[in-house]
């Protein structure tokens, strides 16, 4: 059996995540607009930036 190429696990470019991303949540700076991507009977709300142009 042949082994594949050795991959070095150490990466000097790896940095810790910013504090606001540690819990998987990022702060929203702009206002959000709610859109229903479903129907009135089966709503599927989603939120987009209010700063987006049509």
Phi, psi and omega per residue, in radians:
X1 nan 2.402 3.091
X2 -1.744 2.498 3.065
X3 -1.593 2.578 3.092
X4 -1.262 3.103 3.134
X5 -1.092 2.519 3.129
X6 -1.273 2.241 3.118
X7 -1.858 2.170 3.139
X8 -1.437 2.099 -3.105
X9 -1.283 -0.360 -3.096
X10 -1.438 2.245 -3.136
X11 -2.280 1.992 -3.084
X12 -1.165 -0.323 -3.099
X13 -1.507 -0.107 -3.103
X14 -1.279 2.270 3.114
X15 -2.222 2.756 3.092
X16 -1.202 2.601 3.113
X17 -1.172 2.559 3.054
X18 -1.009 2.623 -3.070
X19 -0.930 -0.683 -3.088
X20 -1.200 -0.242 3.140
X21 -1.775 -0.104 -3.053
X22 -1.045 -0.674 -3.130
X23 -1.599 0.147 -3.139
X24 1.390 0.215 -3.126
X25 -2.076 2.329 3.099
X26 -2.055 2.397 -3.129
X27 -1.154 2.479 3.068
X28 -1.709 2.220 -3.105
X29 -1.611 -0.694 -3.116
X30 -1.655 2.838 3.121
X31 -1.215 2.680 3.126
X32 -1.937 2.619 3.101
X33 -2.054 2.310 -3.133
X34 -1.547 2.289 3.076
X35 -2.177 2.481 3.074
X36 -1.699 1.973 3.110
X37 -1.613 0.084 3.118
X38 -1.894 -2.514 3.106
X39 -2.067 3.081 3.090
X40 -1.146 -0.599 3.138
X41 -1.356 -0.544 -3.113
X42 -2.302 1.311 -3.083
X43 -1.185 2.497 3.074
X44 -2.350 1.380 -3.080
X45 -1.218 2.500 3.026
X46 -2.442 2.773 -3.097
X47 -2.123 2.346 3.105
X48 -2.230 2.886 3.114
X49 -1.144 2.345 3.086
X50 -1.242 -0.202 -3.133
X51 -1.503 -0.119 3.131
X52 -1.201 2.493 3.077
X53 -1.565 2.674 -3.128
X54 -1.028 nan nan
